[in-house]
Each structure stands twice: as structure tokens, then as C-alpha cells.
Amino acid sequence: MSDNLFGLNVFVDSARHMCAWLEGPPMDPDHGISTAIKLLSSVHSEAMQLPAIVGDNNDINAPTICEEHIESMQTRFAEFPLKRFELNDPCDSEAENKVYNIFSAFALIHQFIKTGLDYYEQGERETALHYWKKGFKFHWGAFVAGFIYALHCSASAKT
């Protein structure tokens, strides 16, 4: 891992910004979508640049998202102009679209990013890296990409 700590450190900075924004006071609806697109795009892009991990190609357990966490996102994003989005798997022609509300989406993304940050802040950098890389591959990578697309469409519809 020491060969590419820069990629990890860049991701950590974006992860901190993302968490700080998600944990902030109720959002300004005029800037919410553009800020969400910027932060989610940064986290997604930089997750793709995280240092490679060797071995253990197994999935990780997704974090549990409690109702209180979703409710805190409802308070934070009550004035957010986009309330839900659809996501499908373009590689599976028989899969049905899944509909997500943005409160659960933000809660899930926050939990994945924050859990990794907790490991990182405790000095468990390898654990954090594995958690982020595997979570990105198996859980939140495609989810965030789909969310960015929905946000982009929403922003484009307003102009």
C-alpha cells in the first residue's frame, strides 16, 4: 500500500468533505444538486484511483442503515429538489428498475464512506482501504454513478 498513499490520501480528503456536507445543517436547495454532483463525482472518481488490494476478492457486509439515520437525512434534505431516482443494471436485460429515495441513498453512501473513515482515523488504513475498495466494487460504486446521473438529469431539466 505504501506505493500509492497519494491515492488514498486524496480519497480521504474527498470522503471527509462528503461526510461533513452530509452531516451539516439543512441544505440550501439552490445549491444542493450542484454540490451533491460535485462531491459524489469526486468520491466516485477518487475511489476508482484507490491503491490496489491484493487477494481476498470476497464481498464485505453492507452497513446497517437505521431509521434515525434516514430521518436525519430527511431533515437535512427536506428541500432537496430531487426526491427519488431509478437505477437499473444495464448488463442484465431482465432486471427491473429499482427506485430509491434520496434520503436512503444519502444515508447508505454516508454510512459506507463514514465507516471507512472511522477505520482510517483509528490508524487502520489497510482495513479502511479494503472496506472502501470492496464496498465500491460490490455496493456503492454503481449506486453512486446512477445517483450522479439522476442528479445531472434533474439539474439539466431545470435549465
VOPAGU-2260 file (C-alpha; in pm, 1 decimal, decimal comma):
REM VOPAGU-2260
SITE   aa  ch    i         X         Y         Z
SITE  MET   A    0       0,0       0,0       0,0
SITE  SER   A    1     285,3     242,0      65,1
SITE  ASP   A    2     348,1     262,2    -311,2
SITE  ASN   A    3      36,8     470,9    -363,9
SITE  LEU   A    4     -58,2     652,3     -44,8
SITE  PHE   A    5    -133,0     962,7    -250,5
SITE  GLY   A    6    -443,8     798,8    -399,4
SITE  LEU   A    7    -561,8     701,9     -53,0
SITE  ASN   A    8    -498,6    1048,3      89,9
SITE  VAL   A    9    -682,7    1220,3    -196,2
SITE  PHE   A   10    -980,2     990,1    -143,4
SITE  VAL   A   11    -976,9    1055,8     231,8
SITE  ASP   A   12    -995,4    1431,6     171,1
SITE  SER   A   13   -1298,5    1388,7     -55,3
SITE  ALA   A   14   -1456,9    1143,3     188,6
SITE  ARG   A   15   -1419,4    1396,0     470,6
SITE  HIS   A   16   -1577,8    1670,6     259,5
SITE  MET   A   17   -1863,3    1440,6     163,2
SITE  CYS   A   18   -1931,3    1339,2     524,3
SITE  ALA   A   19   -1907,9    1697,4     650,8
SITE  TRP   A   20   -2163,1    1805,8     391,8
SITE  LEU   A   21   -2396,3    1514,5     469,6
SITE  GLU   A   22   -2369,4    1585,0     843,1
SITE  GLY   A   23   -2424,9    1960,4     804,8
SITE  PRO   A   24   -2729,8    2173,9     873,6
SITE  PRO   A   25   -3036,3    2164,3     648,5
SITE  MET   A   26   -2929,4    2215,3     292,3
SITE  ASP   A   27   -2971,5    2521,7      75,3
SITE  PRO   A   28   -3195,9    2397,2    -208,1
SITE  ASP   A   29   -3049,9    2644,8    -458,7
SITE  HIS   A   30   -2706,2    2484,5    -444,1
SITE  GLY   A   31   -2791,6    2134,1    -329,5
SITE  ILE   A   32   -2790,2    1945,3    -656,4
SITE  SER   A   33   -2471,8    2103,4    -790,7
SITE  THR   A   34   -2292,7    2043,8    -460,3
SITE  ALA   A   35   -2414,0    1683,2    -447,6
SITE  ILE   A   36   -2295,6    1621,5    -804,1
SITE  LYS   A   37   -1951,3    1769,2    -730,4
SITE  LEU   A   38   -1899,8    1578,3    -405,5
SITE  LEU   A   39   -2036,6    1245,0    -529,4
SITE  SER   A   40   -1835,9    1274,5    -852,0
SITE  SER   A   41   -1516,1    1340,1    -658,1
SITE  VAL   A   42   -1569,6    1049,6    -421,0
SITE  HIS   A   43   -1660,6     816,8    -709,0
SITE  SER   A   44   -1367,4     921,1    -926,4
SITE  GLU   A   45   -1116,8     902,6    -644,9
SITE  ALA   A   46   -1247,0     564,3    -527,1
SITE  MET   A   47   -1150,8     434,6    -870,7
SITE  GLN   A   48    -795,4     559,4    -804,5
SITE  LEU   A   49    -754,4     395,0    -464,3
SITE  PRO   A   50    -446,3     172,8    -435,7
SITE  ALA   A   51    -496,2    -186,7    -543,1
SITE  ILE   A   52    -552,5    -452,3    -280,8
SITE  VAL   A   53    -408,2    -798,7    -315,5
SITE  GLY   A   54    -609,4   -1116,2    -263,0
SITE  ASP   A   55    -938,3   -1168,3     -83,5
SITE  ASN   A   56   -1180,9   -1083,1    -358,2
SITE  ASN   A   57   -1482,6   -1150,6    -136,6
SITE  ASP   A   58   -1760,7    -906,4     -69,1
SITE  ILE   A   59   -1797,4    -715,8     258,4
SITE  ASN   A   60   -2108,6    -689,8     469,0
SITE  ALA   A   61   -2304,9    -376,7     388,6
SITE  PRO   A   62   -2354,9    -147,6     686,3
SITE  THR   A   63   -2692,3    -141,4     855,4
SITE  ILE   A   64   -2879,3     181,6     798,0
SITE  CYS   A   65   -3103,5     265,8    1092,0
SITE  GLU   A   66   -3427,2     465,9    1066,9
SITE  GLU   A   67   -3275,9     750,6    1270,6
SITE  HIS   A   68   -3002,5     793,2    1010,3
SITE  ILE   A   69   -3257,1     806,4     728,2
SITE  GLU   A   70   -3466,1    1053,4     929,3
SITE  SER   A   71   -3161,5    1276,9     979,7
SITE  MET   A   72   -3115,8    1278,8     601,1
SITE  GLN   A   73   -3485,8    1366,2     559,0
SITE  THR   A   74   -3431,4    1668,3     782,1
SITE  ARG   A   75   -3108,4    1762,7     605,8
SITE  PHE   A   76   -3252,3    1726,2     254,9
SITE  ALA   A   77   -3618,3    1819,7     310,6
SITE  GLU   A   78   -3593,1    2096,8      48,1
SITE  PHE   A   79   -3381,5    1895,6    -195,5
SITE  PRO   A   80   -3549,1    1919,2    -537,1
SITE  LEU   A   81   -3497,3    1552,2    -629,0
SITE  LYS   A   82   -3680,8    1303,2    -404,6
SITE  ARG   A   83   -3622,9     968,3    -577,3
SITE  PHE   A   84   -3436,4     808,5    -865,9
SITE  GLU   A   85   -3439,1     483,6   -1059,2
SITE  LEU   A   86   -3141,9     259,8   -1113,7
SITE  ASN   A   87   -3108,7     -42,7   -1335,4
SITE  ASP   A   88   -2836,5    -288,6   -1424,0
SITE  PRO   A   89   -2757,8    -232,0   -1794,0
SITE  CYS   A   90   -2577,7    -567,2   -1804,9
SITE  ASP   A   91   -2892,3    -756,1   -1701,7
SITE  SER   A   92   -3170,7    -703,0   -1956,6
SITE  GLU   A   93   -3419,7    -888,0   -1737,6
SITE  ALA   A   94   -3355,3    -687,0   -1422,5
SITE  GLU   A   95   -3625,7    -444,7   -1319,0
SITE  ASN   A   96   -3551,1     -85,0   -1232,7
SITE  LYS   A   97   -3511,9     -20,3    -862,8
SITE  VAL   A   98   -3647,9     300,8    -717,3
SITE  TYR   A   99   -3452,6     470,2    -437,8
SITE  ASN   A  100   -3547,7     769,3    -229,1
SITE  ILE   A  101   -3267,2    1018,2    -188,4
SITE  PHE   A  102   -3279,6    1006,0     191,1
SITE  SER   A  103   -3197,2     634,6     199,2
SITE  ALA   A  104   -2942,9     688,5     -78,8
SITE  PHE   A  105   -2756,9     959,5     111,3
SITE  ALA   A  106   -2776,1     754,4     434,0
SITE  LEU   A  107   -2627,2     448,2     260,2
SITE  ILE   A  108   -2347,9     643,4      91,2
SITE  HIS   A  109   -2269,9     825,3     415,8
SITE  GLN   A  110   -2252,5     500,7     611,9
SITE  PHE   A  111   -2011,9     336,8     365,4
SITE  ILE   A  112   -1783,9     641,1     349,3
SITE  LYS   A  113   -1800,5     717,0     723,6
SITE  THR   A  114   -1730,4     359,7     834,7
SITE  GLY   A  115   -1414,0     357,4     624,2
SITE  LEU   A  116   -1314,9     698,1     763,7
SITE  ASP   A  117   -1358,8     564,5    1116,7
SITE  TYR   A  118   -1116,0     281,6    1038,2
SITE  TYR   A  119    -876,5     528,4     878,1
SITE  GLU   A  120    -887,9     771,4    1173,4
SITE  GLN   A  121    -816,0     483,5    1412,8
SITE  GLY   A  122    -496,2     410,5    1218,8
SITE  GLU   A  123    -640,1     102,7    1047,0
SITE  ARG   A  124    -555,6     220,5     696,3
SITE  GLU   A  125    -544,5    -125,7     538,6
SITE  THR   A  126    -887,4    -206,2     681,6
SITE  ALA   A  127   -1022,8     126,9     557,0
SITE  LEU   A  128    -878,6      68,0     210,9
SITE  HIS   A  129   -1026,2    -283,5     190,6
SITE  TYR   A  130   -1362,5    -155,2     314,8
SITE  TRP   A  131   -1376,0     126,8      59,9
SITE  LYS   A  132   -1247,8     -77,7    -234,2
SITE  LYS   A  133   -1480,1    -372,2    -173,1
SITE  GLY   A  134   -1775,1    -152,2     -82,5
SITE  PHE   A  135   -1718,6      44,0    -402,0
SITE  LYS   A  136   -1693,2    -270,1    -615,0
SITE  PHE   A  137   -1985,7    -459,6    -466,4
SITE  HIS   A  138   -2219,1    -192,9    -328,9
SITE  TRP   A  139   -2185,2     180,4    -366,8
SITE  GLY   A  140   -1982,1     236,5    -685,8
SITE  ALA   A  141   -2259,6     172,8    -939,1
SITE  PHE   A  142   -2515,0     314,5    -696,0
SITE  VAL   A  143   -2330,4     647,7    -672,8
SITE  ALA   A  144   -2280,8     657,5   -1051,3
SITE  GLY   A  145   -2655,5     611,1   -1100,4
SITE  PHE   A  146   -2730,9     875,5    -840,2
SITE  ILE   A  147   -2495,5    1121,9   -1013,3
SITE  TYR   A  148   -2677,7    1056,6   -1340,4
SITE  ALA   A  149   -3017,3    1120,1   -1177,9
SITE  LEU   A  150   -2888,0    1442,6   -1021,3
SITE  HIS   A  151   -2745,3    1552,9   -1355,4
SITE  CYS   A  152   -3079,3    1488,8   -1528,7
SITE  SER   A  153   -3261,5    1682,0   -1257,3
SITE  ALA   A  154   -3021,4    1976,6   -1288,2
SITE  SER   A  155   -3046,7    1972,4   -1669,7
SITE  ALA   A  156   -3426,6    1972,6   -1655,8
SITE  LYS   A  157   -3421,4    2297,6   -1456,6
SITE  THR   A  158   -3211,7    2490,8   -1708,2
